[in-house]
Amino acid sequence: MPFLRFTRFLAASAFAFGALPLPATAAQAPQIAARSYILLDSGSHRVMLEKNADERLQPASLTKMMTAYVVLDALKASTIKWEQLVRVEASDLAHVGGDEATMRLQAGQIISIQDLLTGLIVVSANDAAMVLARTVAGSEDAFLGKMNDYANRLGLSASHFATPSGITTPNHYSTARDIAHLSVRLTEDFPVYLAFSAQRDFSYGSFTRHNKNRLLDDPTIDGLKTGHTAKAGYCLAVTAKRSVAKGKAMRRVFAVVLGAPSNDGRFVAGRQLIDYGFH
């Protein structure tokens, strides 16, 4: 094989399989302060950067992306309706702690599925997660069965869900890789999710909260979810869509950060990964 053709072959192989280092002119990989992370191209599903991406960790409220997937599929199947009104039961709130993120639901309150889903995604409301779980499946346990069935169908082989909300729970875990693939499927199967996750604020009655995702200041970033517990650390799943090839095409990337040491740190890491993805 002539030398020129051979070098072109090597370059093509390196791009396709990641077997060779990137050219010296490529952007330098950022130093990410987090226990685990991954950067994924949406179109090709190519992993551009990762660290400990298969380590099983508590995913905190990134769990709610799977909760939302199950709810959105029930809406698609018309087993529940967007405008359907639901009564909040005392049992829904029995295990929601006072220090957890909520939308201040009260037993006996009547609320729509759409408002519950908005509270779940925008302000990470744990009480909304519990009401939705019972409404969709009849009980929390039955809903957890659905979450794990969906995880198996989606190929999330390193994940197991033991809570709809993401509070620290034994035998509840996922990986950065699984969450990245969930992010892709969630937005491909239910594009409406991004309309919720890009929403900056949510008000219901006297309740008002801001979306915790600070990266929404960038108009190219439209979600996906934040999460935090003492056990999980600070977590973030984020996606952005930007023009490439001198504006002639659009490209989307996904980044997942697990176990960042601080609130600020997860957004720094998310921004670094997204920007690197578009280089």
C-alpha positions in Angstrom: 0.0 0.0 0.0 1.5 3.4 -1.0 2.6 5.5 2.0 0.0 8.2 1.5 -2.9 5.8 1.3 -1.5 3.9 4.3 -1.5 7.1 6.5 -5.0 7.9 5.4 -6.0 4.4 6.3 -4.5 4.8 9.8 -6.3 8.1 10.3 -9.6 6.7 9.3 -9.1 3.7 11.6 -8.2 5.9 14.5 -11.4 7.9 14.1 -13.6 4.8 13.8 -12.1 2.7 16.6 -10.2 5.0 18.8 -7.1 2.8 18.4 -4.6 5.6 17.9 -4.1 8.9 19.7 -5.8 12.1 18.3 -3.6 14.4 16.2 -1.4 16.8 18.1 -3.6 19.7 16.8 -6.7 18.4 18.6 -8.0 20.1 21.7 -6.3 18.9 24.8 -8.5 16.8 27.0 -9.7 18.7 30.1 -8.8 17.7 33.7 -12.2 16.7 35.2 -12.6 16.7 39.0 -15.2 13.9 39.5 -15.2 10.3 40.5 -16.7 9.2 37.2 -17.6 10.8 33.9 -18.3 10.2 30.3 -18.7 12.2 27.1 -20.8 10.7 24.3 -21.6 11.8 20.8 -25.3 11.4 20.1 -25.2 10.6 16.4 -22.4 8.0 16.4 -22.7 7.0 20.1 -18.9 7.3 20.1 -17.3 7.8 23.5 -15.0 10.8 23.3 -13.8 10.9 26.9 -14.4 8.8 30.0 -13.1 7.9 33.5 -14.4 5.1 35.7 -17.5 5.1 33.4 -18.4 1.5 34.5 -18.1 2.0 38.2 -21.4 1.4 40.0 -22.4 4.4 42.0 -25.4 6.0 43.7 -26.9 8.2 40.9 -28.9 10.6 43.2 -31.6 12.4 41.3 -30.3 11.4 37.9 -32.5 8.4 38.8 -35.5 10.6 37.9 -34.6 10.3 34.2 -35.6 6.7 34.4 -38.7 7.6 36.4 -39.5 10.1 33.7 -38.9 7.5 31.0 -41.5 5.1 32.6 -44.0 7.9 33.1 -43.6 9.3 29.5 -44.1 5.8 28.1 -47.3 5.4 30.1 -48.4 8.7 28.6 -47.5 7.5 25.1 -49.6 4.3 25.8 -52.5 6.4 27.1 -52.6 4.5 30.4 -52.4 7.9 32.0 -53.2 11.3 30.5 -51.4 14.6 30.7 -54.5 16.4 32.1 -55.4 13.6 34.4 -56.0 14.8 38.0 -54.4 12.7 40.8 -55.1 12.8 44.5 -52.0 12.9 46.7 -52.2 10.2 49.4 -50.6 10.3 52.8 -48.7 7.1 51.9 -47.0 8.9 49.0 -45.4 11.3 51.4 -44.7 8.9 54.3 -41.1 8.4 53.4 -40.2 11.8 51.9 -37.9 13.5 54.4 -38.1 17.2 55.3 -34.6 17.8 54.0 -35.4 16.4 50.5 -36.3 18.4 47.4 -40.1 18.6 47.1 -42.9 20.7 45.6 -44.6 20.8 49.0 -47.4 18.4 48.1 -50.0 17.8 50.8 -52.2 14.7 51.4 -55.6 15.2 49.8 -54.3 17.7 47.3 -55.4 17.3 43.7 -52.8 17.8 41.0 -52.4 17.0 37.3 -49.9 14.5 35.8 -48.4 17.3 33.8 -47.7 19.4 36.9 -46.2 16.4 38.7 -43.9 15.6 35.8 -42.8 19.2 35.6 -42.0 19.2 39.3 -40.2 15.9 38.9 -37.9 17.1 36.1 -37.5 20.9 36.7 -37.1 21.0 40.5 -36.4 17.4 41.2 -39.4 16.9 43.5 -39.2 13.7 45.5 -42.8 13.9 46.5 -43.8 14.1 42.8 -41.8 11.0 42.1 -43.7 9.0 44.7 -47.1 10.2 43.5 -46.2 9.4 39.9 -44.9 6.0 40.8 -48.2 5.0 42.6 -50.3 6.5 39.8 -48.5 4.7 37.0 -48.0 1.3 38.6 -50.3 1.1 41.6 -47.5 0.9 44.2 -43.9 2.0 44.6 -42.7 -1.7 44.4 -44.6 -2.3 41.2 -43.1 0.9 39.7 -39.6 -0.2 40.7 -40.2 -3.4 38.8 -41.1 -1.3 35.8 -38.0 0.8 36.2 -35.8 -2.3 36.2 -37.6 -3.9 33.3 -37.1 -0.8 31.2 -33.5 -0.7 32.2 -33.0 -4.2 31.0 -34.8 -3.4 27.7 -32.6 -0.3 27.2 -29.4 -2.3 27.8 -28.5 -0.6 31.1 -26.9 -3.8 32.3 -24.9 -2.2 35.2 -27.9 -0.4 36.8 -30.4 -1.4 39.4 -33.2 0.9 40.7 -34.5 0.7 44.3 -36.1 4.1 44.6 -38.1 6.3 42.1 -36.6 9.5 43.6 -32.9 8.8 43.9 -32.5 9.1 47.7 -29.6 7.0 49.1 -31.0 3.4 49.1 -29.3 0.0 49.4 -28.9 -1.8 46.1 -29.6 1.3 44.1 -26.9 2.1 41.6 -26.0 3.0 38.0 -22.9 4.0 36.0 -21.9 7.1 34.0 -22.0 4.9 30.9 -25.6 3.6 31.6 -26.8 7.1 32.4 -25.3 8.5 29.2 -27.1 5.8 27.2 -30.3 6.5 29.1 -30.0 10.2 28.3 -29.7 9.4 24.6 -32.7 7.1 24.6 -34.8 9.4 26.7 -34.3 12.3 24.4 -34.7 10.2 21.2 -37.8 8.3 22.4 -39.4 11.3 24.1 -38.1 14.6 22.8 -40.6 16.4 25.0 -38.4 15.7 27.9 -36.0 18.4 26.8 -38.8 21.0 26.9 -39.1 20.2 30.6 -35.4 20.0 31.4 -34.7 23.3 29.7 -37.4 25.1 31.7 -35.7 27.6 34.0 -38.4 27.9 36.7 -41.5 26.1 37.9 -44.4 27.5 39.9 -47.4 25.7 41.3 -49.7 27.6 43.5 -47.5 29.4 46.1 -44.6 27.1 45.3 -41.8 28.5 43.1 -38.4 27.1 42.4 -35.6 27.6 39.9 -34.0 24.8 37.9 -30.7 23.9 39.6 -28.9 23.4 36.3 -26.8 26.5 36.0 -25.6 25.6 32.5 -29.0 26.5 31.1 -27.6 30.0 30.8 -26.0 28.7 27.6 -28.9 28.5 25.0 -27.3 25.5 23.3 -27.7 23.5 26.5 -31.2 22.1 27.1 -31.0 19.7 30.1 -31.0 16.9 31.3 -30.8 16.6 35.2 -28.9 17.4 38.3 -28.6 15.3 41.4 -27.0 15.3 44.9 -26.8 13.3 48.0 -24.1 13.0 50.7 -23.4 9.5 49.4 -23.5 10.2 45.7 -21.8 13.6 45.7 -22.7 16.2 43.1 -24.0 14.7 39.9 -25.0 16.1 36.5 -26.3 14.8 33.2 -26.2 17.5 30.5 -26.6 17.7 26.8 -26.0 20.4 24.2 -26.8 20.9 20.5 -24.6 23.2 18.4 -23.9 23.9 14.8 -20.8 22.4 13.2 -19.3 22.5 9.7 -19.7 26.3 9.5 -23.3 26.1 10.5 -24.3 23.5 7.8 -25.1 20.8 10.3 -26.2 20.3 14.0 -24.5 18.0 16.4 -25.6 16.9 19.9 -23.3 15.6 22.7 -24.1 14.2 26.2 -22.0 14.4 29.3 -22.5 12.7 32.6 -20.6 13.6 35.8 -20.9 11.5 39.0 -19.3 12.3 42.3 -18.1 15.8 41.7 -16.8 17.3 45.0 -18.9 20.4 45.0 -22.0 22.1 43.4 -19.8 24.4 41.4 -17.5 21.6 40.5 -20.2 19.6 38.7 -21.1 22.5 36.5 -17.4 23.3 35.7 -16.9 19.6 34.8 -20.1 19.5 32.7 -19.1 22.7 30.8 -15.5 21.4 30.2 -16.9 18.1 28.8 -19.5 19.7 26.5 -17.0 22.3 25.1 -14.4 19.5 24.6 -17.0 17.5 22.7 -17.5 20.2 20.2 -13.8 20.5 19.5 
